[in-house]
Amino acid sequence: MLADILARLQQLSPSAGESGVVAAFELNWECLETEAQKLACLLSLFALAPIPWSLVESTASYSHLEFDLKANCTVLVERYLLQKSADDTYQVHDRIQELLRQKLEDLAEGDELKRGFCQGMVAVARKIPQTLTRIEIDRVTFAIPHLAEVTTAYQDWISNEELISALVGLGRFYQGQGTDGQVSTWYEQVIPWYEQSLLATKKRFGQSHLNVATILNNLALLYDCQGCYKKAEPLFIQALEMRRHLLGESHPNVAQSLNNLALLYRTLGRYGEAEPLFIQALEMRRHLLGELHSNVARSLSNLAGLYRLQGRYGEAESLFLQALEMKKRLLGAFHSDVATSLNNLAGLYRTLGCYREAEPLFLQALEMKKRLLGESHPNVAQTLNDLGLLYRSQGRYRVAETLFIKALDMRRHLLGEFHPDVASSLNNLAFLYSSVEHYNETEPLFIRALEMRKRLLGEFHPDVAQNLNNLAFVYSSLGYYSEAEPLFIQALEITKRLLGESHPDVAVILNNLAGLYRLQERYTEAEPLFIQALEMRRLLLGESHPDVAQTLNNLAILYCSQGRYSQVEPLYIQALEIAERQLGIDHPITITIRENLEILCRRRQP
């Protein structure tokens, strides 16, 4: 242990306490050759964390130390000035570091050592890629505390460009976290550091400088990932305005800011504000970077995600396919960005009821993410969640439940209890339980998700409307009609206002509200809503979508309740044909429709 170093040093001196440590240190220092003293001073520059020997060699090279490093390292260990850990890693005790740094100031080559240390660590920062895999995270993790030391303690020894390289590298590392620990813990550690870096950068470069804009943008990204959207938005806007002012209207960094702000607006359900920013960023990137560039592919994918949320499925599919092909061509078939595109395309196919096309894409994306990012990563949890949604739609409820619970547990562990992704998992698990009529388990989950979404996203958001609709459906199924109706109406108003009168989510709520009116025997109010929902689903999703089959079945039940049997049978037959073709003969929805048709046939027999 490092504490043993002090104990051993004290044993070397007859003096006791702190003075004994200093005396023993001085005795050992005088016994060192000049080369060992230089190496000890170089090691004192590192943070109080494990130091990989590869970093020592790198910084020694930049410091022009050309002697036998390993031999002198052995001497330092023997003299109790350094402790060797496992796997060729070393560490300096905090008190020894303090004494060595005092010696560094008296060393003729002290400035050269500081400069070399900083250059070596900046070189590490510049090699940190924008998208980190698990292997890359493992490779640079041990260097991070020492790189942070450069940006805090040794800013005077690096150039402006090197400072930004160090900060950007640290930012990429922190934003790429998700494996081997809690992302929420990383946020708690890095956001205060980033805020301090922002103050230091403003002090060094002034209030309006490109480096300040970079830090603002990266800090906003961290807030965005954390779900702190109110903190993220003004920083994104400030970074965008600063970049426009300093770089002009057409620059890759301006396109980056436009894209980031658009992503935030998409998350917040402000689709009308997001679309022009996405389009502007895409056009700018095409003009500046060419048609075939990874950032162009990301812009295509982001715009496609917006179109999917808006119900513009044809446009979304075209852009998703373009982005996927471009990423494969540029990055190779095995890359985390390719996995994201596969997941996005699979999600669209699930929405369109193309379940057979969706499943292999989800499975491919999941396998790729696990191998690249590790078993415990927010992106892995996302695909587990999305695959669970597919299995729920297919009626494979037990498999879906397992995936939903696993995704929820991962998100809670990685992101903390209060995060938009956790709310999404709670909502999805609750919806699954409502599908199998486990309403006692469903209600508290929906309420928790609704409260969380209101606080994180605001009262007026598509996800909040979705939760209101889901909770209303549970109350309707339990017979709590007076509680259900105002929630349905509130959800319908929010959805229409945000997404327009003709959107699949509007059709969902109309269908459910009509179902409530049918249960209340308010048939004249229910029928036009069922018909409107049916027409919208046919138009938006196609004639053969499972949701069309469900609405046909619901309308048939309504006509049965009214005794309009001649109109019922063709609806059941049409619904059954769609369900058997799209869902299979053993799907719960298919079985329900078939049973309804059989009951009708028995009623009509003499």
RARAKA-V97637 format. One record per residue. PSI is psi in whole degrees, -180 to 180 (NA if undefined). OMEGA is omega in whole degrees, 0 to 359 (* if undefined). Layout:
PSI;OMEGA
PSI;OMEGA
This chain:
155;181
-31;179
-27;179
-28;180
-46;179
-41;180
-43;181
-37;177
-40;180
-33;180
-25;181
-13;183
139;177
-20;180
160;182
161;172
-151;185
-41;180
-32;177
-40;178
-46;182
-42;181
-42;179
-39;178
-46;181
-39;179
-44;179
-40;181
-42;181
-25;180
-11;184
143;170
163;182
-40;181
-42;179
-36;177
-42;178
-44;179
-40;179
-41;179
-38;176
-43;180
-28;181
-17;180
-22;181
159;178
167;178
72;182
164;178
138;183
110;175
140;182
-30;179
-35;177
-37;177
-45;180
-41;181
-50;181
-31;177
-36;178
-44;178
-25;179
0;178
38;173
109;189
15;180
-177;182
102;184
-44;185
-42;180
-43;180
-31;175
-41;178
-40;179
-43;181
-38;178
-43;180
-29;180
9;176
21;177
-7;183
144;177
134;176
131;176
-173;179
160;172
45;174
45;180
145;185
163;179
147;179
137;177
147;185
-39;181
-39;178
-39;178
-43;180
-43;180
-38;179
-37;179
-30;174
-41;177
-35;180
-39;181
-26;180
-8;184
136;181
-35;182
16;185
-45;180
-39;179
-38;178
-43;179
-45;181
-44;180
-41;178
-47;182
-43;180
-40;178
-40;181
-36;177
-36;177
-37;176
-45;182
-39;183
-19;179
-3;179
117;184
164;181
-38;178
116;185
135;170
172;180
-40;181
-42;181
-36;177
-45;179
-36;184
-37;187
-6;186
-45;183
-21;181
-18;189
-48;180
-31;180
-35;175
-40;177
-33;178
-37;178
-44;186
-15;182
-50;187
-22;189
32;180
-29;182
-13;184
9;178
154;179
170;178
-45;181
-40;180
-37;178
-46;180
-38;177
-42;179
-45;181
-42;179
-42;178
-44;177
-42;180
-43;179
-40;180
-49;182
-39;180
-22;180
4;182
161;180
-17;179
149;172
43;175
179;181
125;175
-37;180
-35;177
-39;176
-43;179
-45;181
-33;181
-41;192
-30;184
-46;175
-38;179
-42;179
-40;178
-40;177
-38;179
-37;178
-44;179
-43;180
-39;180
-41;177
-39;180
-37;184
-40;188
-12;185
169;185
-32;184
93;182
152;181
-37;180
-36;176
-42;178
-39;179
-46;180
-41;177
-46;180
-45;182
-37;177
-40;177
-39;178
-40;178
-45;177
-40;179
-48;179
-32;181
-12;183
11;179
72;190
-32;180
-31;177
-32;185
-42;189
-52;182
-30;179
-42;176
-45;181
-42;180
-43;179
-41;179
-48;181
-40;181
-44;180
-40;177
-43;182
-40;186
-29;187
-12;185
174;185
-24;186
98;181
146;180
-37;180
-33;175
-42;177
-39;178
-44;180
-41;177
-44;180
-45;182
-41;179
-39;178
-40;178
-40;178
-46;180
-35;177
-43;178
-38;182
0;180
14;180
67;190
-35;180
-33;178
-30;183
-41;189
-51;181
-31;178
-43;177
-46;182
-43;179
-43;179
-42;180
-48;180
-40;180
-43;180
-40;177
-43;182
-40;186
-34;188
-13;184
165;183
-30;186
90;182
147;183
-35;179
-31;173
-42;178
-41;179
-39;178
-42;176
-46;181
-41;181
-42;178
-38;177
-40;178
-37;177
-46;180
-35;177
-45;179
-30;180
-3;181
14;180
71;193
-37;179
-45;178
-38;181
-45;182
-44;181
-44;181
-40;178
-43;181
-42;177
-46;181
-42;181
-48;181
-40;180
-44;180
-42;178
-41;182
-39;184
-38;190
-11;185
162;185
-21;185
88;182
150;183
-34;177
-35;176
-41;177
-41;178
-43;179
-40;177
-43;179
-42;180
-45;180
-40;178
-39;178
-39;177
-45;180
-35;176
-44;178
-37;181
-1;180
10;179
70;190
-36;181
-35;178
-31;186
-43;190
-50;181
-31;178
-43;177
-46;182
-40;178
-43;179
-42;181
-46;180
-42;181
-44;180
-40;179
-42;182
-36;184
-38;189
-12;183
164;184
-28;185
93;182
144;180
-35;179
-32;174
-43;177
-38;179
-46;181
-37;174
-44;179
-46;183
-37;176
-36;175
-39;177
-41;178
-48;182
-34;175
-43;178
-30;179
-3;181
13;179
72;194
-38;182
-42;178
-42;179
-43;181
-44;179
-44;181
-41;179
-45;181
-41;179
-44;179
-41;179
-46;179
-42;179
-45;182
-41;177
-43;182
-41;186
-38;190
-12;184
167;184
-26;189
89;183
147;181
-36;180
-33;176
-43;177
-40;178
-42;179
-41;177
-44;180
-44;183
-40;178
-40;178
-41;180
-37;177
-46;180
-33;177
-30;179
-29;179
14;173
32;173
70;191
-27;179
-32;177
-26;187
-49;189
-50;182
-32;178
-43;178
-42;181
-43;179
-45;180
-40;181
-45;179
-42;181
-44;182
-38;178
-42;181
-38;184
-38;189
-13;184
162;182
-23;190
84;184
146;180
-37;180
-35;175
-43;177
-41;178
-44;179
-42;177
-44;178
-45;182
-42;179
-39;177
-38;178
-41;178
-46;180
-38;178
-43;180
-29;180
-6;180
10;178
69;191
-38;182
-29;176
-32;186
-45;190
-48;181
-31;178
-42;176
-46;183
-42;178
-44;179
-40;181
-43;180
-44;180
-46;184
-44;179
-42;183
-38;183
-38;189
-8;181
167;183
-27;185
87;181
145;180
-36;180
-32;175
-43;179
-38;179
-48;184
-41;177
-44;179
-44;182
-39;178
-40;175
-38;177
-39;176
-46;180
-34;178
-43;179
-30;178
3;182
30;175
67;192
-37;182
-26;176
-31;183
-43;188
-52;181
-29;179
-43;176
-44;181
-42;178
-44;179
-40;180
-47;180
-42;180
-43;181
-40;177
-42;183
-43;188
-33;187
-15;182
158;185
-24;188
30;180
143;179
-34;179
-31;175
-43;179
-42;180
-43;180
-37;174
-44;179
-43;181
-40;179
-38;178
-41;178
-41;178
-47;180
-35;175
-44;180
-27;180
-3;181
19;182
65;191
-30;181
-25;179
-11;188
-48;189
-47;180
-30;177
-44;178
-43;182
-45;179
-43;179
-41;182
-39;179
-44;179
-46;184
-44;180
-38;182
-41;186
-34;186
-22;184
160;187
-18;184
8;179
142;180
-38;179
-42;178
-45;180
-42;180
-47;180
-42;180
-42;179
-39;178
-41;179
-40;179
-40;178
-43;179
-44;181
-39;179
-39;179
-35;186
-7;176
141;179
NA;*
